[in-house]
Amino acid sequence: MSEARDKQRHSPDVDLVDAVVQLSFAVQTVLGRLAEAQELSITQTRMLAVLEDRDIGVQELSAILEQGKSSTSGLVTRAARRGLVRRREVPGDRRAVHVALTPAGRSLVREVREEVRVEIGRLTAAMPQRDRDRLARLSRVLVDQYAIHHRLPV
């Protein structure tokens, strides 16, 4: 291996990228397990979390989830069948549909959110509070930058 390549492999940026990716894998595993326990996919769980504080159109929901409108419509249909969301026509626009959580959907989101808090709490329990606070702040910066870079509605 060349010296330049070896330096690049061991640079702090590579260590940062590896750490963030590995953290992402750990968090996705936790979310996947918790979603599966509720017979949901991670994407369905994300959709329900997005709807927790808003009543939005399928097109905007698709943009936030970064997937096609037809895929989002399928997610909404499956969630509606389970009684987790409801569709509402938009007055003055026959083609527009807004989606909102039902009480059952809201309850499920609260339950999963609490389970996530417990699991992530276990992962961070060994960290001093100041490091947990810093991790939270830095994570928000990364998420905000991602949303800005990808022009996601938030």
C-alpha positions in Angstrom: 0.0 0.0 0.0 1.4 3.4 -0.8 2.3 5.9 2.0 -0.3 8.4 0.7 -3.1 5.8 0.7 -2.1 4.6 4.2 -2.2 8.2 5.6 -5.6 8.7 4.0 -6.9 5.5 5.5 -5.8 6.6 9.0 -6.7 10.2 8.8 -9.1 11.7 11.4 -11.8 12.2 8.7 -11.7 8.5 7.8 -12.0 7.7 11.5 -15.0 10.1 11.7 -16.7 8.6 8.7 -16.2 5.1 10.0 -17.5 6.1 13.4 -20.6 7.8 12.0 -21.4 4.9 9.7 -21.0 2.4 12.5 -23.2 4.5 14.7 -25.8 4.6 11.9 -25.7 0.8 11.6 -26.2 0.4 15.3 -29.1 2.9 15.4 -30.7 1.4 12.3 -30.5 -2.1 13.9 -32.3 -0.7 17.0 -34.9 1.0 14.9 -35.4 -2.1 12.7 -35.9 -4.4 15.7 -38.4 -2.0 17.4 -40.3 -1.4 14.1 -40.4 -5.1 13.5 -41.9 -5.7 16.9 -44.8 -3.5 15.8 -45.0 -5.2 12.4 -43.7 -2.0 10.7 -40.8 -1.3 8.4 -38.3 1.4 9.3 -39.7 3.6 6.6 -43.3 3.1 8.0 -42.0 4.0 11.4 -40.3 7.2 10.0 -43.5 8.1 8.2 -45.5 7.9 11.4 -42.9 9.9 13.3 -43.0 12.6 10.6 -46.8 12.8 11.0 -46.6 13.1 14.8 -46.6 16.9 14.7 -48.2 17.7 11.3 -51.0 17.0 8.9 -49.3 17.1 5.4 -49.8 16.2 1.8 -48.5 13.0 0.3 -46.2 14.9 -2.0 -44.5 16.7 1.0 -44.4 13.4 2.9 -42.7 11.8 -0.1 -40.1 14.6 -0.1 -39.3 14.2 3.6 -39.0 10.4 3.3 -37.0 10.8 0.1 -39.0 8.4 -1.9 -41.4 8.4 -4.8 -45.0 9.5 -4.4 -46.3 6.0 -5.4 -44.2 4.4 -2.7 -45.4 6.9 -0.1 -49.0 6.3 -1.2 -48.5 2.6 -0.6 -47.1 3.3 2.9 -50.1 5.5 3.6 -52.6 2.9 2.3 -51.0 0.1 4.5 -51.0 2.4 7.6 -54.6 3.5 6.9 -55.7 -0.2 6.7 -54.2 -0.7 10.2 -56.0 2.4 11.5 -52.8 4.4 12.1 -53.4 7.3 9.7 -56.3 8.9 8.0 -56.5 10.7 4.6 -58.3 14.0 4.2 -59.2 15.7 0.9 -57.9 19.2 0.6 -60.8 21.7 -0.1 -60.4 23.2 -3.6 -57.9 20.6 -4.9 -59.6 17.3 -5.8 -56.2 15.6 -6.4 -54.5 16.7 -3.1 -54.7 14.4 -0.1 -53.4 15.2 3.4 -52.4 12.5 5.8 -52.6 12.7 9.6 -52.2 10.2 12.5 -55.2 8.7 14.1 -55.3 8.3 17.9 -54.0 4.7 17.5 -51.2 6.0 15.3 -50.3 8.7 17.8 -50.3 6.1 20.6 -48.0 3.8 18.6 -45.6 6.6 17.8 -45.4 7.5 21.5 -44.8 3.9 22.4 -42.0 3.4 19.8 -40.4 6.7 20.7 -40.2 5.7 24.3 -38.7 2.3 23.4 -36.1 4.1 21.2 -35.3 6.5 24.1 -34.6 3.5 26.4 -32.5 1.7 23.8 -30.4 4.8 22.8 -30.2 5.6 26.5 -28.5 2.2 27.1 -26.0 2.9 24.3 -25.1 6.3 25.8 -25.4 5.5 29.5 -21.6 5.1 30.0 -21.0 8.6 28.6 -20.8 11.6 30.9 -23.8 14.0 30.6 -21.7 16.7 28.9 -20.7 14.2 26.2 -24.3 13.1 25.7 -25.3 16.8 25.4 -22.5 17.5 22.9 -23.4 14.4 20.9 -27.0 15.6 20.7 -25.9 19.1 19.5 -23.5 17.7 17.0 -26.0 15.2 15.7 -28.6 18.0 15.2 -26.0 19.9 13.1 -25.4 16.9 10.9 -29.1 16.3 10.4 -29.8 20.0 9.7 -27.0 20.0 7.2 -28.3 16.9 5.5 -31.8 18.5 5.2 -30.4 21.7 3.8 -28.1 19.9 1.3 -30.9 17.7 0.1 -33.5 20.5 0.2 -35.8 18.5 2.5 -38.8 20.2 4.0 -38.6 20.1 7.8 
